[in-house]
Amino acid sequence: MTYNYILRTAMEQSAIDLSCEPEDFCSGGNKVVISRRNEMAHKYLELPFFCQLVSYGNNVVASVSEDFAPFAGQYINRYGAVRCFETPALLALNDELMKYGHKVCFMARYYLPVPERIEKPDCQYELRVMEKNEFEEYYLPQFGNAICKEHSERDVLAVGAFDGGKLVGLAGASADCETMWQIGVDVLPEYRRQSVASAVTSRLAYEIIARDKIPFYCAAWSNIASARNAAKCGFRPAWVEMTAKNTDYVNKIIRQL
């Protein structure tokens, strides 16, 4: 499994998600497409999109509703693959979205592994590879980023770091689509800065690749600790996304923060 194969597979999956073609992410020009439902899309997505912007670094693909398509085209062609994901351009986008009852909601960077950089790590704590039936007892708030009880049917594999019999760090794999499993990780506060996160993440990535699936990793743009963990474990930035949601949904999230 090479990085080029991994990247191509990710683009093929993004094309399914966005209702476009994989080649659209490599072209020199920006692309606007109308969002459609697709049963093969990432399971965490709610389709169709009102406005979803994705870039693999070459250009921007906007998957949008028909009503928003004219503005989306003007926006991505004016600001391009870098500026359209930054303020103050995002403020202009948000102003227009609000006219349709939507707001800018999620911003994230996604990482893919370079296989030759994925290694079985050394760790001062015991690492255990756990199949689905072995981590049911760890659906706890402190490990909510690694595994999610609400969507437990997607959780397929985990690697835990144990201090004696105590779980101190956990990386979980969510089967979010047919070819790609997403990694999430949590470490107890008192065990951080001891390379526990990188140990469980690297080992889980290794195990996912061994199962002929592609691990991927998501981090908020401002989550420096998570980005550093991705880099330490052999992942590199691959694509970015911006998701708009309806105003009620965004305001609900704000109240919960």
C-alpha positions, 0 to 999 in steps of 0.5 A: 500500500503506497501513499499514492494509492492511499491518496487516490482512494481518499479522493475517490471517497471524497468524490462519492461524498461530494457528488463529483469525480476524483479528477476534480480534486486535481484539476487546475480549476475550481468546481461547483457540483450539486450535492446528492445523497449517496449510500456509499458516502462517509457515514457521519455525513448528512447529505445533501449538503447545503454548502461543503467546500473541499480542497486537496491543495490544488483547487476547491470543489464546492458541493452545494444546493442548487440555490447556493450554487451561483454564489459558491462559484463566485466565492471559490473563484474569487478567493481560491484554494487558500483564501476561501478557507480563511477569514475575512473571506469566510465572513463574507461567505457566512453573511451570504449563508445566513440569508439562507438560514445557514452558517459556517460550522465545521472547519477541519484538516484531514491527514493520511498515513505515509506507510513507510513512516508507520512503525510499531512504537515503543511505550512504557505502558502495555499496549493491547489491540482490542477487537470490538467485543473487547472494548465495550466497557470503555465507552466512558466520557474520558474516551469519547473521542476514541470510541463513541457509544452513540455510533458504536456500530462503527467502532471496529478496532482499538488499541489501549495503553494500560498502566497495570489494569488501568486504561490510560490511553485509547485510540479507536477506529471507526469504519466510516466508509468501506475503504477508510477507518477514522482514528480518534484518540484520548489520553487521561490528563495525568498521562499526557506528554509521555508519548502515549497518544503517539504510541496508541495512534501509531499501533492502531494505524499499523493494525488498520493497514494490516487489515487492508483498510486506510486509516485517516485522522482529523483535527481542528485547525487550532488543535496543535497537540492533535496535529503534532500527534498526527505528524509524529505518527507518520501522517501528513495533511491531505485535504481540508473541509468547510461545512455549513449547517443550518442556523439552529444546528450551529446555535445548538452547538454553541450553547453546548460548548 
